[in-house]
Amino acid sequence: MNIPIHFILFLLLPFLVTGCGEEKQQKQQTQATRVDVVAVEQKTLAETVQGIGSLESPETVEIQPEIDGIVEGIHFEESAPVKEDQLLITLDDDKRQRQLDTYQA
């Protein structure tokens, strides 16, 4: 049985390579790792959350006039809370007043 020397070296090569690597790994493991050290301080932590989104009220109201007319005044701020029976809008009543005068005459 005639085995070429190249074949034997090819089989032994992985063992030789891993044997050399172990020595390098041992050297690397014995070296200390540098770390930064900071003194501990007690401070107050402000808990804040930042986010992007939209809010929707659980109660909404759709405002529609019972009569037609020109809006003379708006008596509330947009997105401001309003009270029950609060005057919200006034309409120009000149046209209605003329109609009322006509019917009464």
C-alpha positions in Angstrom: 0.0 0.0 0.0 1.7 3.1 -1.3 0.1 6.3 0.2 1.5 9.5 -1.2 3.0 11.9 1.3 0.7 14.7 0.0 -2.3 12.8 1.1 -0.9 12.3 4.7 0.0 16.0 5.0 -3.5 16.8 3.8 -5.0 14.7 6.6 -2.7 16.1 9.2 -3.1 19.8 8.2 -6.3 20.5 10.2 -4.8 19.2 13.4 -1.7 21.3 12.9 -3.7 24.5 12.2 -6.0 24.1 15.2 -3.0 23.3 17.5 -1.4 26.6 16.5 -4.6 28.5 17.0 -5.0 27.4 20.6 -1.8 29.1 21.7 -3.0 32.4 20.2 -6.4 32.1 21.9 -4.8 31.4 25.3 -2.7 34.6 24.9 -5.8 36.6 24.0 -7.8 35.3 27.0 -5.0 36.2 29.5 -5.0 39.9 28.4 -7.2 42.2 30.5 -10.0 44.1 28.9 -9.9 47.8 29.5 -13.1 49.3 31.0 -14.1 52.8 32.1 -15.3 53.3 35.6 -17.7 56.0 36.8 -18.8 56.9 40.3 -22.5 56.2 41.0 -24.7 59.3 41.7 -28.3 59.5 42.9 -30.5 61.7 40.7 -34.2 62.4 40.1 -35.4 60.7 37.0 -38.1 62.6 35.0 -40.5 60.1 33.4 -41.6 61.4 30.1 -43.1 59.8 27.0 -43.0 61.4 23.6 -45.3 60.2 20.8 -47.1 61.1 17.7 -50.8 60.5 17.4 -54.2 62.1 17.4 -56.9 62.4 20.0 -60.6 61.8 19.5 -63.2 62.8 21.9 -65.6 60.1 23.1 -68.5 62.6 22.6 -69.0 64.6 19.5 -71.8 66.9 18.3 -72.8 67.8 14.8 -74.2 71.3 14.7 -77.0 72.0 12.1 -79.3 75.0 12.0 -83.0 74.6 12.2 -83.5 77.6 10.0 -81.5 79.0 7.1 -79.6 82.3 7.5 -76.3 84.1 7.5 -74.1 83.5 10.5 -73.5 86.8 12.4 -71.4 85.5 15.2 -69.7 82.5 16.6 -69.6 82.3 20.4 -67.2 79.5 21.1 -63.5 78.6 20.4 -62.8 75.6 18.2 -62.0 72.5 20.3 -63.1 74.3 23.5 -65.5 72.7 25.9 -69.1 74.1 25.8 -71.9 73.9 28.4 -75.4 72.6 27.8 -77.7 75.3 26.5 -74.8 77.7 25.7 -75.3 80.1 22.8 -73.0 78.9 20.1 -74.0 80.8 16.9 -76.2 83.8 16.1 -77.8 84.2 12.7 -78.8 87.4 10.9 -82.5 87.8 11.9 -83.4 90.8 9.6 -85.0 88.4 7.0 -87.0 86.6 9.8 -88.0 89.9 11.4 -89.4 91.2 8.1 -91.3 87.9 7.6 -92.8 88.2 11.1 -93.8 91.8 10.5 -95.5 90.8 7.2 -97.5 88.0 8.9 -98.5 90.3 11.8 -99.7 93.1 9.5 
